[in-house]
Amino acid sequence: MHIFRNIVFVAALVGLAAGLVLTVLQQFGTEPLIVKAEVIEKANAAKAEAAPHEHAAGHDHGAGEEWEPADGAERFGWTVVANVVSGVGFALLLVAASELKGGLKSWREGLLWGLAGFAVFTLAPSVGLPPEAPGVEGAPLMDRQIWWIATAVATAIGLALIAYGRSPLTALAAIVLIVAPHIVGAPQPAEAPAIPHDLEHGFVVAVIVTGFLFWATIGTLAGVLRGRFADA
């Protein structure tokens, strides 16, 4: 119970800090690109709406629209909440997994675990399924989720075999696991993106960079705080 309490407490502190850091990074990195993409997406939707087409009787243009937070304070607030929740969840996963190997001993060790988390949850899936900006139509959601989860799990097991394996066979198995999802291939969209290529590329790069800094923050802080609370 003592260890469990420390894990949860450290993860909560780390997740809160990492979520706030991610929010700041997004305001200068991904948010401006999202706004640009949304402007293009809405302009394309307006053109499609203005085009001549047959209306079914009683057709409602507002039907089926999904709720989204209003621009400004409401959107920013929900972004902070989502980032903090994600930060706590990922921090809890990292701290709990590291405890199975004896716990983090320093910020350097924590950083290595954070970089592993980045590779598993951001870098490897992004090779086949780059982050999608508004206006980018992806493949069917279920197909993407299955491939994403399989890639993350295979990459995590592969990295664990590389880090803790002691034979050429385990190293070979690790390489096969890491590469296999990309050989199979991620599900691809049927339509080309509706936003310029440079905007789409810039968004992908910004998401990956912010993801790297997010995970580096989680790992480093976890390494620092775990040592301080280990004997508390």
C-alpha positions as CSV (number, residue, x, y, z in Angstrom):
1,M,0.0,0.0,0.0
2,H,2.9,2.4,0.8
3,I,4.4,1.8,-2.6
4,F,1.1,2.1,-4.4
5,R,0.4,5.4,-2.6
6,N,3.8,6.8,-3.7
7,I,3.3,5.7,-7.3
8,V,0.0,7.5,-7.5
9,F,1.2,10.6,-5.7
10,V,4.3,10.9,-8.0
11,A,2.3,10.2,-11.1
12,A,-0.2,12.9,-10.1
13,L,2.5,15.5,-9.6
14,V,4.4,14.6,-12.7
15,G,1.2,14.4,-14.9
16,L,0.0,17.8,-13.7
17,A,3.4,19.4,-14.5
18,A,3.8,17.6,-17.8
19,G,0.2,18.5,-18.8
20,L,0.8,22.2,-18.2
21,V,4.1,22.0,-20.1
22,L,2.4,20.4,-23.0
23,T,-0.3,23.0,-23.0
24,V,2.3,25.8,-23.3
25,L,4.1,24.0,-26.0
26,Q,0.9,23.5,-28.0
27,Q,0.0,27.2,-27.8
28,F,3.2,28.1,-29.7
29,G,3.6,24.9,-31.7
30,T,0.5,23.1,-32.9
31,E,-2.3,25.5,-32.0
32,P,-1.5,28.1,-34.7
33,L,-1.3,25.4,-37.3
34,I,-4.7,23.9,-36.1
35,V,-6.3,27.4,-36.4
36,K,-5.0,27.7,-40.0
37,A,-6.2,24.2,-40.9
38,E,-9.6,24.9,-39.4
39,V,-10.0,28.1,-41.5
40,I,-9.3,26.1,-44.6
41,E,-11.6,23.2,-43.5
42,K,-14.5,25.6,-42.8
43,A,-13.9,27.4,-46.2
44,N,-14.0,24.1,-48.0
45,A,-17.2,23.1,-46.1
46,A,-18.8,26.5,-47.0
47,K,-17.9,26.0,-50.7
48,A,-19.4,22.5,-50.6
49,E,-22.6,23.9,-48.9
50,A,-22.9,26.6,-51.5
51,A,-22.6,24.2,-54.4
52,P,-25.9,23.4,-56.2
53,H,-27.4,20.2,-54.7
54,E,-30.7,18.5,-54.2
55,H,-32.3,18.9,-50.7
56,A,-34.3,16.1,-49.3
57,A,-37.6,17.2,-47.7
58,G,-37.1,18.3,-44.1
59,H,-33.2,18.2,-44.5
60,D,-31.5,19.7,-41.4
61,H,-28.0,21.1,-42.0
62,G,-27.3,21.1,-38.3
63,A,-28.2,17.5,-37.8
64,G,-25.3,15.2,-36.7
65,E,-23.0,18.1,-35.8
66,E,-20.6,17.2,-33.0
67,W,-20.2,19.4,-30.0
68,E,-16.9,21.3,-29.7
69,P,-15.8,23.9,-27.2
70,A,-16.1,27.5,-28.1
71,D,-12.9,29.4,-29.1
72,G,-11.1,31.2,-26.4
73,A,-11.2,30.5,-22.7
74,E,-13.5,27.4,-23.0
75,R,-11.3,25.7,-25.6
76,F,-8.1,26.5,-23.7
77,G,-9.7,25.2,-20.5
78,W,-10.7,21.9,-22.0
79,T,-7.2,21.6,-23.6
80,V,-5.6,22.0,-20.2
81,V,-7.9,19.4,-18.6
82,A,-7.3,16.9,-21.5
83,N,-3.5,17.4,-21.3
84,V,-3.3,17.0,-17.5
85,V,-5.5,13.8,-17.6
86,S,-3.2,12.4,-20.4
87,G,-0.1,13.4,-18.4
88,V,-1.3,11.7,-15.2
89,G,-2.3,8.6,-17.1
90,F,1.0,8.3,-19.0
91,A,3.0,9.2,-15.8
92,L,1.2,6.5,-13.9
93,L,2.0,4.0,-16.6
94,L,5.7,5.0,-16.7
95,V,6.2,5.0,-12.9
96,A,4.3,1.7,-12.4
97,A,6.3,0.0,-15.2
98,S,9.6,1.3,-13.8
99,E,8.8,0.0,-10.4
100,L,8.7,-3.5,-11.8
101,K,12.4,-3.0,-12.6
102,G,13.3,-1.6,-9.2
103,G,12.2,2.0,-9.6
104,L,13.8,5.1,-11.0
105,K,17.1,6.0,-9.4
106,S,17.8,9.4,-11.0
107,W,16.6,11.9,-13.5
108,R,18.8,10.4,-16.1
109,E,17.2,7.0,-15.7
110,G,13.8,8.7,-15.8
111,L,14.7,10.5,-19.0
112,L,15.6,7.2,-20.6
113,W,12.2,5.8,-19.6
114,G,10.6,8.9,-20.9
115,L,12.3,8.6,-24.3
116,A,11.1,5.0,-24.4
117,G,7.6,6.2,-23.8
118,F,8.0,8.7,-26.6
119,A,9.1,5.9,-29.0
120,V,6.3,3.7,-28.0
121,F,3.3,6.1,-28.0
122,T,4.4,8.8,-30.4
123,L,7.2,8.1,-32.7
124,A,6.5,4.5,-33.8
125,P,2.8,5.0,-34.4
126,S,3.5,8.3,-36.3
127,V,5.6,6.5,-38.9
128,G,2.5,4.8,-40.3
129,L,-0.3,7.1,-38.9
130,P,1.0,10.7,-38.8
131,P,-1.0,13.0,-36.5
132,E,-4.0,14.4,-38.3
133,A,-4.7,18.1,-38.6
134,P,-8.2,19.4,-39.2
135,G,-9.1,18.8,-42.9
136,V,-7.1,15.5,-43.0
137,E,-9.5,12.6,-43.5
138,G,-8.1,9.4,-42.0
139,A,-8.8,5.7,-42.6
140,P,-11.7,4.1,-40.7
141,L,-11.3,4.8,-37.0
142,M,-11.5,1.1,-35.9
143,D,-8.7,0.1,-38.3
144,R,-6.5,3.0,-37.1
145,Q,-7.1,2.1,-33.5
146,I,-6.2,-1.6,-34.0
147,W,-3.0,-0.8,-35.9
148,W,-2.0,1.9,-33.4
149,I,-2.5,-0.3,-30.3
150,A,-0.7,-3.2,-32.0
151,T,2.2,-1.0,-33.0
152,A,2.6,0.5,-29.5
153,V,2.5,-2.9,-27.8
154,A,5.0,-4.5,-30.3
155,T,7.3,-1.5,-29.9
156,A,7.1,-1.6,-26.1
157,I,7.9,-5.4,-26.0
158,G,10.7,-4.9,-28.6
159,L,12.4,-2.1,-26.6
160,A,12.1,-4.2,-23.4
161,L,13.8,-7.1,-25.1
162,I,16.6,-4.8,-26.3
163,A,17.1,-3.3,-22.9
164,Y,16.9,-6.4,-20.8
165,G,17.5,-9.3,-23.2
166,R,20.8,-11.1,-23.0
167,S,21.0,-13.1,-26.2
168,P,21.2,-12.5,-30.0
169,L,17.9,-14.3,-30.3
170,T,16.0,-11.8,-28.1
171,A,17.6,-8.9,-30.1
172,L,16.4,-10.5,-33.3
173,A,12.9,-11.0,-31.9
174,A,12.9,-7.3,-30.8
175,I,13.8,-6.1,-34.2
176,V,11.1,-8.2,-35.8
177,L,8.5,-6.9,-33.3
178,I,9.4,-3.3,-33.9
179,V,9.4,-3.6,-37.7
180,A,6.5,-6.0,-38.2
181,P,3.6,-3.4,-37.9
182,H,5.3,-1.2,-40.5
183,I,5.8,-4.1,-42.9
184,V,2.1,-4.9,-42.5
185,G,1.3,-1.3,-43.1
186,A,-1.1,1.2,-41.4
187,P,-4.6,1.7,-42.9
188,Q,-4.5,4.6,-45.3
189,P,-7.2,7.2,-46.1
190,A,-9.0,7.0,-49.4
191,E,-8.9,10.7,-50.0
192,A,-6.1,13.2,-50.2
193,P,-5.8,15.9,-47.5
194,A,-7.9,19.0,-48.0
195,I,-5.1,21.3,-46.6
196,P,-1.8,22.3,-48.2
197,H,1.0,19.8,-47.9
198,D,3.4,22.2,-46.1
199,L,0.7,22.9,-43.5
200,E,0.1,19.2,-42.9
201,H,3.8,18.4,-42.7
202,G,4.4,21.3,-40.3
203,F,1.6,20.0,-38.1
204,V,3.1,16.5,-38.0
205,V,6.5,17.8,-37.1
206,A,5.1,20.1,-34.4
207,V,3.1,17.2,-32.8
208,I,6.1,14.9,-32.7
209,V,8.4,17.6,-31.3
210,T,5.9,18.5,-28.5
211,G,5.4,14.8,-27.9
212,F,9.1,14.4,-27.4
213,L,9.3,17.3,-24.9
214,F,6.2,16.0,-23.1
215,W,7.6,12.6,-22.6
216,A,11.1,13.9,-21.7
217,T,9.3,16.0,-19.0
218,I,7.4,13.1,-17.7
219,G,10.5,10.9,-17.4
220,T,12.8,13.5,-16.0
221,L,10.3,14.6,-13.3
222,A,9.4,11.0,-12.4
223,G,13.1,10.2,-11.9
224,V,13.5,13.3,-9.6
225,L,10.4,12.9,-7.6
226,R,10.5,9.1,-7.2
227,G,13.8,9.4,-5.4
228,R,12.5,12.0,-3.1
229,F,9.4,10.1,-2.1
230,A,10.7,6.6,-2.2
231,D,11.5,6.6,1.5
232,A,8.7,9.0,2.6
